[in-house]
């Protein structure tokens, strides 16, 4: 379905799920026939961004695949809170793999479906940033290199939240974790560490790579649907704030995710065959300080003598992302010569 411009006039009302829209414009979650892939009864923390992101992503995939989806889940928060033995909140075929081999197991499932001639069954691998960016990175790169027919979704809460909030390769600079305490000359996680999984996925030149946040749930649904239109390896990286690990209020999960995008700290874009094809423009630019103040993992930046300098360094990173991806209207991205300019996808264009 082509993108449609949608205007919302329901602020302050009790309308839920965009049910006032025409049926072809409604979100997957407003459909009474939605899959409810992950159902009530799980044990996620209040305000968990990962539970929200997984529900929207898997239900969108189920609709796109006509209900024929098998999910492979790495060890991590999503697996632990959704399947406390002997219970499960999943209502789809779902496999729990080890911490680091979800991409490899998903590849095996896809190969089995191919041998059986079941091209209608689609396979999704999923995990947190620890199981994706760190422990499972070799398996993920192999999946990309072989161009296996799997959509892999990383729910990025920027640390190992399930095992005690330890630093991961996706933990941002200056963030406090149990293994990067706010002590010493450079408190929190050091600058220059970690990796960008979306950019590495693009370097493999796989058919489709995209980023999203739980602040743009209709955008997330669109990107899952778009990913399901491709065959081969696809990668979706979703920012999912964690109130427990980030030290934020559970009611601020969506607000924080939106600020991550609006500051430029988390660029939202799509790429096909290694090239950026669209970006979500920043509608109302915010300073990174607005984002940092809502999280106690950055509290030391507002009490230490060098905190102002560190905040300035984080602002510079955000400014670099804005320039690199062209996230502001009138500011073209900094792309190599000959690379086409990506199109803009504002919130209403994405149908959020």
N, C-alpha and C positions, 0 to 999 in steps of 0.2 A: 504494500500500500504506500502510495506517495505521501510525502510529508504534507501536513495540513496546518494552516495557521489557525490557532485556536485562541479565542479571547475568553477569559474567565471573569464572570461577574458574580461570583458566589461568596465573596469575602464577607464574613460576618453572618452567613446563613448556616443552616444545619444540613445543607446538601453534602452528601458523602459520595466519593468515588466518581464524580462527574456524571451522574446518572441523568442530569438535565440535558446532556449533549445527545446528539444523534447517535444511534448505536455504532456506526462505523467510526466515530470519533472518540468513543469511550476507552478508558484504560482497561487493560486486562483485568485488573483487580475489581472493576465495577461490574464485570460480567458474572452473572449468577452461575454460569457454567465453567468458571475458572477451575483450574486443576487443584488448587489448594495443596500444591506439591509438598510444602512443609506446613503442617497444620498446628493448631493450638495444642498446648500441653508440653511444649519444649521448655527448657530451663535456662534460657538466655537471660542475661541481666536486664533490668529495666533500662530502656533506651538503647538497646543493642543495635548498632547499625548493621551488623552482619546478618542478623535474623531478618531484618527488613529487606536488605539487598538480595539475600538468597530467595526470599519468597517472591519478590517481583521478577527476578531473573529467571528462576525455574518455571514459574507460571507462564511467562512470556515464551520461553522455549517450548513448553508443552503445547501452547496454542500454535506456534509456528510449525511444529512437527506433527500436528494432528494427534497429540497424545502419545507419540511413540518416542520416548526418551529414556535413556538409562544414564544415571548419574554415578560418577565415581568420586568419592570424597576422601581427601587426605585427613589424617589425624589433625586435630586442632579444635578450636572453640566450637565451630559449626558442627563437627562430628560429636563432640562430647555433650553439648547441651541438647542436641536433637535426638540422641540415641542412648540414653542411660539404660543399660541392660536391665531387664529384657524388653524395654519399651522403645518405641520409635515414633517420631512425629512425621516421618516421610510417608507419602502416599504414592510414590512412584518407585520403580525398580532402582534400588540404591545400594551401592557397594562401598564398604569402608576399607580403604587401603592403608598401607603404612604411611608414616609421616612424609617420606620422601619419594614415593613411587606412584602417586596418583596419575601423573601423565603417562607413565608406562602401562599401568593397569588399564587406563582408558584406551590407550592404543591397542591393547590386546582385545578389549571388548569390541572396538571398532573393527578389528581384523576378523574376529569371530562372526560378526554380523555380515561382513563382506563375503566370507566363505559360505555362509548360510543363504546368501542372496537377499538379505534383508536390508536393502538400501533405504527403506522407509524408517528404520530405527536410527535415531541420532544419538550420539554419545557426548556427554558433558563431563569434563573433569573440573573439580573445584577444590579450593583450599585457601588457607590464610597466607599472609605474606611470608611467614616462617617456612611453611611447607612448600611455598612456590618460589620465592626469591632466594632462599638459602638451601634448605635441605633437599628439595626436589628440583633444584635448578638444572642439574645435568640431564635428568629425565625430561624436563620441559624443553630444553634446547634440542635434545634428540627428537622429540615429537615435532618440533618446528622444522628441524632439518629434513626429516622424512616426509614432512607435509601430511601427517596423518589426519584423517577426517575426524577431528575432535575439536570442540569448542572448550577451551580452558578458561575458567573464571577465577581470578584472584580477588578475594575479599580482603582488602588491605587496611588493617587497623594499626599498622606501623610498629608492631612489636609482638613478642610471643606472649599473648595475653593469658592463654589457658594455663601455662606453666609458671606464671609468676611475674609477668611484665618484664621479660628480658629483652635486650636490644636485638633487633633483626637487621638484615640488610636494607630494609625499607624504613627504618627509624630515621626521622629527620634530624638535622644538626641541632644541637643545644637541648634536645628533649631529654628529660630525666626518665630513666628506667632503673630497675634494680641492679643492672650491670653497668649503667652509665650514670652514677649518682651526681648530684649537683654539688660537687666538691672539686677542689684543685684549681689550677690556673685557667682551665677551659671546662667549666662545669657542664654536665649533660653530655649527650653524644657529640663526638668530635666532628668538625667539618671535614669534608673530603672522603668520608667513608660511605659505604652503601652503593646501591646501583639503581638504575631506572629500568625496571622490567619491561615497560611498554616500548622504550627506545631500543632495548636489546631485541625484543620480539620483532620490531620493525626491521632491524638489521638482518634478520633471517629472511626478509622479503616474503613473508607468508601472506595469504590472501587478505586477511582482515585483522586489524588491531584497533582497539578503541579504549578510551578511559571514560569513566562516569563516576557520579557520586550519588549517595542516597538523598541528596537535596533535589535531584532531578530525576524522579522516578519514572516519569513518562519518557524521558530521554534514555534511561536505562532499558526500559521495555523496547524502545525503538532499536537500540543498538544490539540487543539480543536477537530481535527479529531480523535485523539486517545481517548479523553474523550467521544466522541459520540459512540465509539465502546462498551462502558460499559452501563449497566443498573443500576439504583440506584443513590445514591447521588454522585455527583462529584463536585470538587472545583478547580477553576483556578484563581490564583492571579497574576495580570499583573501590573507591574510598569509603570506608565504613567506620566512622568514629566509634571509639570504645570509651564510655563514661568511666569504667573502672580503671583502665590503664592510662587514660588521658587526664583523669582527675577533673572531669567536667560534669555538669548537671545532666541528669538523664533527659530532661526536657529540652536540652540545647543540642541534641544530636544533629538535627536537620540544619539548625542555624550554623553550627560549626562547619558542617560539610559545605554549606553554601559559601561561607567565608573563605574556606580553603580555595574554592574556585574563584571567588570575586577578588581575592588578593593577588591571584596569580601563582600561589604556591603549588596548586594542583591544576595544571592545564587539562582541559577537557577537549578531546579531539578524536577524529577517526583517521585511519590510515589504511590504504589498500596497496598491496604489493610493495611495501616499504616506503610509500610516499603519503604524506598527510593530505587528505582530500577535503576535510572540513574541520572547523573549530567552533566551539561554543564561545561567543564573544562575552566579555565581561560587561554586564549591563550597568552595574554601579560599583565602581572600583572602591576597594576598602584598603586601608593600611594594614600591614601584617600585625601590628600591635592589637587591632581589634580581634583578630583570630587568636593570638597568643594569650591574651588576658583571660579568656574563658576556660583555660586549661591549667591545672596546677602543675603539670609536668614542665611548664615554662615559668612557674612562679619565681624561680631564682633570678630570672632576667630582670625582674622589677625591684629586686632588693640588693643586687650585687653592684659594685662600682663599675664593672665592665658590661653590665647588662645592656646599656644603651648602645654600646658598640656592637654587641652581638645581634641586637634587634636590627641595627642598620645592615649587618651582613645578611640577615634573613630577608630584609626588604630588597637588597640587591639581587638575591636569588629569585625572588618573585618578579622583579623588574626584568631580569634576564629571560624568564619564561614568557613574560608578556611580549617581549621583543622577538623572541625566537619563534613563537607560534602565531604572532599577530593577533593577540587576544583583545585588543582595543580597536574600535572602529577608526578607520583612517590611518592605522599603523600596520603596514604590510609586514608579514613575517620575514625573518632573516633566513632565507633559503638559498641554497647554492644556485648558481646561474643555470638557467635552463629548466629548473624544477617549477611545475605549474603552481600557481597560487591556490590555496585551499579556499573552498567556499565557506561562507559564514552560516552558522546555525544558531540563531537566537532561541531563547526559551520557548517563545510561542511557535516558532518554526518547527521545533523539535516536538511540539505537542505536549509540553510538560504541564 
